[in-house]
Amino acid sequence: MFHIDNQQLRISFSAEAGISVSDKASGAVFTQVPCPYTISDAAADEQSISYTVHAGGLPIRARLAFAGEGEITLDLEAAGPMTGDIAYPPAWQMAANDAGVYPIGTGFAFPVNDPSIRVPPEMPFFSGSTGLALFGFIRDGHHVFTGIEKGFDAVMKHERKDDGLLYTQVHWRNEKGQFGYPRQSRWFFASSLDDVAAAYRRWRENMGWVVTLKDKIRHTPSVARLIGAADIWLWDDNNMNRLYGRPEVSDVTPRDVHRVASEMIGLGMTRVLWQSFEGENADDCAWLKSRGFLVGKYEVYRDVLPKPIADLVIPYRKKRSVNTRHWPDIVRTTADGDYAKAWAIHGTDGQMHYQHAVCDICALRLTMENVPPDIAAIGYDSRFIDVQAGAALTECYHPLHPQTRTTAQRYINAQLDFLADIGLTAGVEVGSEAAGRAFHFSEGLLSPGCYRAEDAGRRMNTLYYGDDIPAQIHRYMLNPFYRVPLWDLIYHDCTVSTWYWGDSSNCCPELMPVRDLFNALYGLPPLYSLNMSQWDTLKKDIAKSYHRATATARKTALSRMTSFAWISPDGMIQQTRFANGVTVIANFSAEPYTLDDKTVIPPKDYLCRE
C-alpha cells in the first residue's frame, strides 16, 4: 500500500484495493468500486503515486498527485490504438444517504437511493445535456466532486448497481482511434458546494476558460443591453403551420412589430432581447433599436438540405436552406464514409426527411460569408446560433475538413468569436463551459432536454394547461428540491442563461410564477416564446412575470454567485448570495415563510436584499 499526504487529505493506493482518500479532520474515508483492469508497476515518491493500468491491451500510465489542499489530480497517458471506451478511474463507492450532484442543465441533485429518479444512462460532456464537466456527491457534509480537464472525448455514465444506488463514472473515448492527448481527472474535496464551485472556477481560470460579461461588454458593447433583458421570440400565428407543412389559417392576427413592442414598453418591459425566426426588415429593426431593444435573428449552421431531396421537402424549408448550394462539400463525414444525418424535416410526400450535418470547420466559413451582408442590410445587433453549441461534439473524416472533437469545439468558439468581433451579441442553444468564454447568452441551459415536454424542439409556442402539463415538468424541471445552480456558482458573471423556447417561461401559463422564482433566485432573465394571439391573451401575465423575473438579473448579472443554500429542511426555501452584496431568498412553498428577523415571504414569492 502506498500513501501520500498533505495537511487535509491522505491518498492511499494499492493494485488490489485501488484508490482511497481519507479526510484527516473528520476521519471520513472515500473508496472506489473495484477496478476491472489489471494494475502493475506501482511506485511512489513524496509527491505522487504512479502505476500502469492495462485497459483493453493498452498500457496507460497513471499518476496521482495533490493539486492543492483539497484537490487531487489523476493524469493518464498512453500511446497507441484505442477501440472501446476506457472506464477509469472507477466510480466512487456510494452510500445510501448520498445525494448525487449532476451537471444536467444548470444543475440537479438527486438521492442516489431513489430508483424512480430518471437520469439518462449516458451523457457526453459539453453536449445539450451537460454544460459542465463536473459531477459529484454529498455525504454527511462532505462534498466529493470529479472534474474532467478536457471533456471533449469523455462521457458521464450512470448505472444503478446491485445495491440499488446510482453510480456515476467517466468513460474516455478515443480520438480518431487513438488514445491521443493526456487525460486528466481532478477531484475536489470540500465542506460546501460553494467551496467546490470556487475551486473549480480557479482551475478553469487557469485554463483560460473564464471570461466575464464585463470583459465581453468591453469587447462587444451591444452585450450591455443583454443585462436584465427578457429573451422574447414573437411568432406570427402561421409560423408553425409553415414550418411543418400544415395549411395556413387566413383569419389570424398579423405579426405587428410596432404594436407589440409599444405595448411591451407601455407595460414597463423596457429591456428586451427581441428575437425573430424569419427576420425583421431594416425599418422595423431600426425602430426596435431606437427603443433600446437588442434585436436578434435565428441562424443554424449544423443542418443542410441535401440537393437530392430538395424537391421532396415542403417549399418553405427548401427556401430557408440557403447553404444547399455548398452541398455536399460542407457535410460532416463519418468514419465509415457516410454523410452524417441531421434534423429531419417534413416532405410533401408526408414523410420526414433527414438533412445532413455540416462540419463545424465549414460552419465557420458559412457564418463569415452569410452574416455580414445580412447585418449590413438589416442592422441586427444580435445573432442566435442554433444546435452547434448544444449538441454532442463530433468527429469529421472528410478529407478536406477532418476534425477531432477538440477541433470541433475550437471552430465553434471561433464562430462565436467572429460574431462578437463584428459587434454582435452572440447566443447559442444550451451551450457549455467549453464555449462559455465565447458566447454571451444561451437558450435552454435552464431546460435540460431530458425533462422537457415531448418534442419541445418543434413546439416553440405550444401552451400546456392543467392536466395536460407533462409530468416531468412538475417532477423535475420545476422541482426546487432537485435543482441546484451549479452552473451559476461557477459562471454566473460570465454568461446569461435562459429557458428553452419549447420550455419557455410562458409554456405553462399557470406555472409562470414558479419559473419566475427560479429566475429571481438565480439572477437570470426569463424567456417568452409566443405568437400574436397568445401575446394578446397573456400580455398582462407576461408583464407581471417580466417584472418579477428580471429584477435580480438586472442587479446581479455582472456579479459572481458566491453562495447557494437550502434554508428549510424540505428544500422549499432557498437562498443565493452574490459578490455585490445582493441576497435572494425564494419561497417555493404554498405557505408564508417567516425569517429570523420576522420578515414574512409570501407563498411563491421572493425577497431581494441589497
Beta strands, then each sheet from edge to edge (+ up, - down):
strand 1: 2-5
strand 2: 9-14
strand 3: 18-23
strand 4: 29-31
strand 5: 38-44
strand 6: 48-55
strand 7: 58-68
strand 8: 71-77
strand 9: 99-102
strand 10: 108-111
strand 11: 122-124
strand 12: 134-139
strand 13: 142-148
strand 14: 154-160
strand 15: 166-172
strand 16: 183-190
strand 17: 230-235
strand 18: 272-276
strand 19: 294-300
strand 20: 303-304
strand 21: 341-346
strand 22: 352-357
strand 23: 382-386
strand 24: 425-429
strand 25: 441-443
strand 26: 496-498
strand 27: 527-531
strand 28: 561-566
strand 29: 573-578
strand 30: 583-587
strand 31: 593-594
strand 32: 600-601
strand 33: 605-609
sheet 1: 1+ 2- 3+ 4-
sheet 2: 5+ 6- 7+ 8- 16+ 13- 12+ 9- 10+
sheet 3: 11+ 14- 15+
sheet 4: 26+ 25+ 24+ 23+ 19+ 18+ 17+ 27+
sheet 5: 20+ 22- 21+
sheet 6: 28+ 29- 30+ 33-
sheet 7: 31+ 32-
end
